[in-house]
Each structure stands twice: as C-alpha cells, then as structure tokens.
C-alpha cells in the first residue's frame, strides 16, 4: 500500500520535524520511501554540508525516536526525480497500529548557504500491512 504525503516546512534551513501520517490504522512495515523535490532541484554543493531526512516512528505521543529510514542528500537531486530512502531492515521499520510517523530534517556540517535548505517536495511511503 502506497501513501503519498503532502507536507511542507518553511524552515529557512533550520532543523525541524514534519508529521507525515498517523495514527497508522494497522500494524505495518515500511517497505520503501522516497522524496521528490517539486519546486526546484535539491542542491547539495558540498559533501560535508548537506540536508539529512530521517523517517521516525514518534509513537503515540510524538516523543518516540525510532529511526525507520534515512536519506542523505549530499548530492544534488534534480527536480521531479525520485530519490529513495535507505530503509532499515530490522524491526525498527515496523509501526504498531495507533502510532505516528514523522520526517526529521537536519543540517549536517554547514549552513543553508551550502545547499542545506530543504526544497518543497513530496515524500512517498510504501507499506506492508502485517
């Protein structure tokens, strides 16, 4: 089952958390996830300064920290081209019914002048109901 997510954040390059979905109505396992920049290419001008997207199971109260998948954007992603997340293959990619999934965006090693501003885009999640 695929679930497109439409979320945005005007962060000016600051770190942030975007609620993606939930509470999930069934026990599910994340099978794949991808990000598609839609307004402009997601620039990455330095391999030491980039944006990191992480999919996190934040539980029922929003305080969970279980990392399910991540996308290191240390290379430019062209507009309208999908870039896949690396999904964990252990039980951390499993979400019990009633819990919420969020995307965390953080800057690694630099400022927004170095390609660390998250461009408008869509995140797609593909689930296996278990």
C-alpha positions as CSV (number, residue, x, y, z in Angstrom):
1,X,0.0,0.0,0.0
2,X,1.5,3.3,-1.0
3,X,0.7,6.5,0.9
4,X,1.7,9.9,-0.7
5,X,2.4,12.5,1.9
6,X,1.9,16.2,1.3
7,X,3.8,18.2,3.9
8,X,5.9,21.3,3.9
9,X,8.1,23.3,6.2
10,X,9.3,26.9,5.9
11,X,12.4,26.5,8.0
12,X,14.9,28.7,6.3
13,X,17.5,25.9,6.6
14,X,16.7,25.2,10.3
15,X,16.2,21.7,11.6
16,X,12.6,20.6,12.0
17,X,10.1,17.7,12.3
18,X,7.2,17.1,9.8
19,X,4.3,14.9,10.7
20,X,3.7,12.5,7.9
21,X,1.0,10.1,8.8
22,X,-0.9,8.6,11.6
23,X,-2.1,7.4,13.7
24,X,-1.5,4.4,11.5
25,X,-4.7,2.3,11.4
26,X,-3.0,-1.1,11.2
27,X,0.3,-2.8,12.2
28,X,2.6,-2.1,9.2
29,X,6.1,-2.4,8.0
30,X,7.8,0.4,5.9
31,X,8.9,-1.3,2.7
32,X,10.2,1.7,0.8
33,X,10.2,5.5,0.9
34,X,11.3,8.2,-1.5
35,X,11.5,12.0,-1.7
36,X,10.7,14.0,-4.9
37,X,11.6,17.7,-5.0
38,X,8.9,19.5,-6.8
39,X,9.8,23.2,-7.0
40,X,13.5,23.2,-7.9
41,X,16.4,20.8,-7.7
42,X,17.5,19.9,-4.2
43,X,21.0,21.3,-4.3
44,X,24.0,19.9,-2.4
45,X,27.1,21.9,-3.1
46,X,29.5,20.2,-0.6
47,X,29.7,16.5,0.5
48,X,30.5,17.8,4.0
49,X,27.4,20.1,4.2
50,X,24.0,18.7,3.4
51,X,20.4,18.0,4.4
52,X,19.6,14.7,6.1
53,X,16.0,13.4,6.1
54,X,15.1,10.7,8.6
55,X,11.8,8.9,8.9
56,X,11.0,8.4,12.6
57,X,8.3,6.5,14.5
58,X,7.4,9.1,17.1
59,X,4.9,6.8,18.9
60,X,1.5,7.8,20.1
61,X,2.6,11.0,21.9
62,X,5.1,12.4,19.4
63,X,8.2,11.8,21.6
64,X,9.4,8.5,20.0
65,X,12.8,8.4,18.4
66,X,12.9,5.0,16.5
67,X,14.6,5.7,13.2
68,X,13.0,3.8,10.3
69,X,14.8,5.1,7.3
70,X,17.1,8.0,6.2
71,X,18.1,9.9,3.1
72,X,21.4,11.6,2.9
73,X,21.2,14.4,0.4
74,X,24.9,15.0,-0.2
75,X,24.5,15.1,-4.0
76,X,22.0,17.3,-6.0
77,X,18.6,15.7,-6.6
78,X,17.0,17.0,-9.8
79,X,13.5,18.5,-9.6
80,X,10.8,15.8,-10.2
81,X,13.3,12.9,-9.8
82,X,12.6,10.4,-7.0
83,X,15.4,9.7,-4.5
84,X,15.0,6.6,-2.3
85,X,15.5,6.4,1.4
86,X,17.6,3.7,2.9
87,X,15.0,1.7,4.9
88,X,16.1,-0.2,7.9
89,X,15.7,-4.0,7.5
90,X,15.3,-4.8,11.2
91,X,12.1,-4.4,13.4
92,X,12.6,-0.6,13.6
93,X,10.7,-0.2,10.3
94,X,7.6,-1.8,11.9
95,X,4.9,0.6,13.2
96,X,2.2,-0.7,15.5
97,X,-1.4,0.5,15.0
98,X,-2.0,3.9,16.6
99,X,1.5,5.3,16.2
100,X,2.6,8.2,14.1
101,X,5.4,8.6,11.5
102,X,7.3,11.8,11.1
103,X,10.2,13.1,8.9
104,X,13.1,14.9,10.7
105,X,15.2,17.2,8.6
106,X,18.6,18.3,9.9
107,X,21.6,20.1,8.6
108,X,24.9,18.2,8.6
109,X,28.1,20.2,8.7
110,X,27.1,23.6,7.4
111,X,24.6,26.4,6.9
112,X,21.8,26.9,4.4
113,X,24.3,28.7,2.1
114,X,25.9,25.3,1.4
115,X,22.8,23.6,-0.1
116,X,21.1,22.7,3.2
117,X,17.7,24.2,2.6
118,X,15.1,21.5,2.1
119,X,13.2,22.2,-1.2
120,X,9.5,21.8,-1.5
121,X,8.7,18.2,-2.4
122,X,6.7,15.1,-1.6
123,X,7.6,12.1,0.4
124,X,6.0,8.8,-0.6
125,X,5.8,5.8,1.8
126,X,5.1,2.2,0.7
127,X,3.7,-0.1,3.5
128,X,3.2,-3.8,4.0
129,X,0.2,-4.4,6.3
130,X,1.2,-7.1,8.9
